[in-house]
Amino acid sequence: MKKTLVAIAALAAFGAASAQSSVTLYGRIDASIGNQKTTTGGVTVADPGALISSGAHTGSRWGLKGSEDLGGGLKAIFQLEQGFNIDDGTASSARQFHRGAWVGLDGGFGSLKVGRQYDITHTMYGKYDPFGYSGFSAMGYSFKVGCGTGGSGNCVGRQDNTVMYTSPSMGGFSIAAMWAPGEDKTAAASAGKVYGFMANYSNGPIAAGLGWQSNKANAVGANQARTDTNFGASYDFGMAKAYLQLENGKNKNTVGTGKDSGYGLGVVVPFGAASLTAGYAAEKQKVAGTKVSDAKAFSLLGKYDLSKRTYVYAAYRRGETDPAGANNTTKVTKYGLGLVHNF
């Protein structure tokens, strides 16, 4: 009888401990057939024909995430995420967990995470873009013009060595702050660093946010500093959800002071198990008041849910980049038919 009671007590203790912590294996697989054709000045420079692609719409990835109850409303949390190519089975980066690797604490004070994670600017991009700033995103094409000639070259979505604090939601409002000290200090140059702030509001059908970020590169390089300011908003009308995003960037480098500004519009219209997503974005870039490059793009995506975790899609994007000078406009046309499965 005593042995039975001891066994029951041990099982109960094990069950309680298991309930206090969890680890989840998750992932997403995006496989498609399509093409991407590029012309410059009316001349075709790339047209590979039909391609089997991985992550053409949304990046294929797998990961581990989990939490442990520390008591008093405090939890330890972590996430590790790696991208891969479903078409050939290779990793999409030499880094083991290039898509994210962080550990932190979560509680009544909010959350504090340390490691490799998205910065403020790209968190804003993804939140207020109906395409999630992914493969067929019009904003994803146009906003990157600021990373080109005269740009800072610091338009990287995920930052290493990042400390990110996010407050709890208070009346629909929340704030976030990040700091990422660089590790590239030398005898001739100070280390680069990234820091920024973000405020978001969400209440029923409306959401809006404002973000600001500074990215200071190693001072030896030509691209020394960039600041980005972003405003985003969305409103769910029921029959459709509309998106707006405004972007403004400023570069300081040895070339001069560059400025880029742009906007993005989007809408998602659901039809039962299906939905249609459309987006348009444009960006202009100048250095010392002189045009460097303009960009614009249009995207369209049709989606049909086969289940809660699996859907098929057809997508199209046409983007144009017009650098200063005559007859050198680059046009990129991308389309694809794909299948996405989440696990």
N, C-alpha and C positions, 0 to 999 in steps of 0.2 A: 504493500500500500504506500509506504514511504517512497519507494523507488518510483512508483507511478506519479505521485505528487511532485517529486523532483523533476521528472521528465516533462510533466505538463508545465511546470514553472519555467523550465529552460526554453521550451517551445514558445511560451508566451513572451518571454524576454527577447527571444530572437525575432518574433513577429513585430514587437514594439520597436526594436532597433532597425528592422528593415523598413518600417513605416516612416522612420525619421530621416532616411536617406534614399536617394534614387540616382540611377545612371540610365540615360536613354540613348540608344543608338538610333540615329535618324539620317535621312538623306533625301536627295532629289536626283532624278535622272531625266535628262532632256536629250532626245535623239531626233534628228530631223534630216530631211533631204531638201536641198535648195542650192542657191548660187549667190555669189556676190560679184558684180561686174563694176569695174572702175575705168573711167575715161578721164583724160586730162587734155584740155584744148581740143576736144572732139576726137582724140585718138585713144583707142582702147589700149590700156596698159595692163589690165588683168581681167581675164574671163575664163576661169578654170572649168566651166561646165558644171554638171551636176555633182554635188558634194554631199557625202554623209557627214553630218556635223554633230558635235556634242556641245550643248550649252548655247546654241544659237539664239535662243530666247531667254533662258534663265540658266545660270551656271550649274552644271552637274557637280554634286558634292556629297560627301558623307561626313558625319561628325558624331561626337559624344558630348553630351551635356548632362549636368546633374546638380544636385543640391544635398546638403546635410543640415538637418535641424539642430541648431546649437542651443536652443532654448531661449525663452524670453522674447520670442518673435524674431530672433536673429538666425540667418541661414548662411552657410558657405555655399558659393555657387561657382561653376566653371563651365567652359565650353572650349572644345577643340574641333576645328573644321578644316577639311582638305578638299580641294577640287580635283576632278579627274576627267579624262576623256573617254566617253563610252564607246566611241568609234574604234579606238585601238587599245584601250585598257591602260593607258599611261597616266601618270599624275600630270596635272596641268601646271605644276611648278616644282622646282627642285626643293622647295621648302616642304617640310613634312605637313605643317598646318598653316599654310599661307593665307587661308581665308579667315582665320581667327584662332587665337590661342590666348585665353585669359582666365584669371581666377579672381574671386572677389567676395564681398559680403553684401547681404541684402537684409533690410529690416525696416523698422518704422522711420528711420532717417532717410531712406532711399536706398540706392545701391552704389557701391564703389568697386570698380573693376580695374585690374592691372594686367597689361599684356598687349598683344597685337589685336587691334580692333578698328572699326570705322571711325574716321574723324568727323568733326561737326559738319563740314561742308557736304560730304557725301552722305551723311545721315539725312540731311535736309533734302538732297537730290532724290534719294530713294523714297522718302516719305511723301513727297508732294509731286511725284511723277506716276501716272497710272501704269506705266511700263516698269516701274521700280528701278529706273536708271539702268536697265539691263540691255540685252543684245539688240532689240529692235527699237529702242527708245530714241525718239527725235531729240529730246534734251541731251541724251547721252552722246549723240553725234555733234550737235551744235555747240554745246557748252565747252567742249574740249578744244575749241579753237583758241581759247586763252592759254592753252598749254603749248601752242606752236611757236612760230618765229616771234621773238620778242616777248614770249611768255616766260613764266618763271620756271617751268619744267617741274614744278612741285605739285602737280595735280594728281596726287596719289590717293586712292580711296581709303586704304588701310594704313595705319601708322604703327610702327614698332614702339616699344617702350612707353606705351600710353597709360596714363591714369585718367579714368573717366568717372565722374560723379554725376548721378541722375537723381533728382529729388522725387519724393512721392507726389502724386497728383493732389493738388489742393484747390478745390472748387473748379476743377478742369484745367488748372494751370500747373505746369511743371517746368523745371529748368535743368540744364546740364552744363557741365564745364569739363574741359579736357586739357591735359598738359602732356607733351611728349618731348623730353629732353633728348637731343641728339647725342650720338656717340662717335662723332667724326672730328673731334677737336684735335688740332695739330699745333705745332710750335708757331705756325704762321697764320692760323685762322681759328676763330672761335667755333664752337660746335653749333650745328643747326638746331632748331627747336620748333615745335608746333604747339599752339595753344588756341583755345576758342571757347565760345559761349553760345548757348542756344536756349530759347524759351518757346514753349508750345502751349496751345490752348485747344482743348477738345471738349465739346458739349453737344451731345445729340448728333445732328447731321453736319455740324460745322467743325472744322479744324483749321488752325492757322499756326504759323511758326516763324520765328526770326532767328537767324544764325549769323555769327561773325567768327572769322578764323584768321590767324596770322601764321604763315609758314616761312621761317627764316632758314635759308640754306647756308651751308658752309661758305664763309665770306670769300674764300679764294676763287670760287666759281663765278661765272658771269651772271648767273641767275641767283640773286642774293636774297630777295624777299618777295612775298606775295600776301596780299590780304583779300579775303572774299567775304562779301555780305550777301545773304540769301533771305528772301521772303517767300513763303509758300502758303497756300490755302487750298482747302477743298470743301465742297458742299454736296451732300447727298440729297437729291430731290426725290428719291424713291425710284422714279422711272429712269434716272440717270445720275451719275456722280461726276461733278466737274472739278477740274484741277487748274491751278494757276501757280506759276513760279517765276520769280524775278531774280536775276543774278548779276552781281557787279564785282569785278575783280581789278586789282591794281598791282602792277609789278614794278619793282625797283631793281635795276641791274646795270651792268656796264654799258648796255646798248642805249639805255634811257629809261624813261618812265612809260610803261605800257598800261593801257586801260582796256578792259573788255566788259561789255554789258550785253545782257540778253534776257529773253523771256521764253516761257514755255506754256502751252495750253494743252489740256487733255480732257477726255470724257470717256466714261465707261457706261455702256447701255446694256443692261441684262435682259435676256429673253428666256426665262425659265432656266433650263440647264445650259443655255448658250449665252454668250456676251460678245459685244463688239467694243473694242477699244481704239480710240484715235488720238493722235497727238501731233502737234506742230511746235517747232522751236526755231528761234533765230538768235544769232550772236554777232556782234561787231567788235573788232579789235583795232586799236590805234596805238602808235608809239610816237610820243611828242606831237600829238595832234594829227599825225599822218596815218592814213589807212594802211593796215598790215594785212588783214584778212576779214572776210565776212563769211558766215555760214548759216545755212537754213536746212531744215529737214522736215519730212512728213512721214508719219508712221500709221499703220493700220494693222490690227490683229483681231482675228475671229477665234473664239474659243468655245469648245463644247465639252462639258463635264461628263465623263463616263462613270465616275463615282466621286466620292468625297476626296479621293487621293490621286485620281488619274484623269487626265484630259488630253484632247487632241487640239491642235491649233494650226492656223494658216496665217502667216504674217508677211508684211511688206514694209520696206523703208526706202525712201529716196532722199539722199543728202547731197548738198552742193556746198563746196568751199571755194570762195572766190578771192584769191590772194591779189595784192596790188600788182598791176601789170596787165598786159593785153593777152587775151586768148589763152589763159592758163587755168580756167575754171576746172576743178575736179568734181566729177559726179560719181557717186557710189550708189548703186542699186542693189538691194539685198532682199531676197525672199526665201521662204521656207515653209514646209509642211512638217509638223512634228508631233511627238508624243511625249508627255511629261508624266512621270510617276513619282509620288512622294511616299516615303516610308519612314 
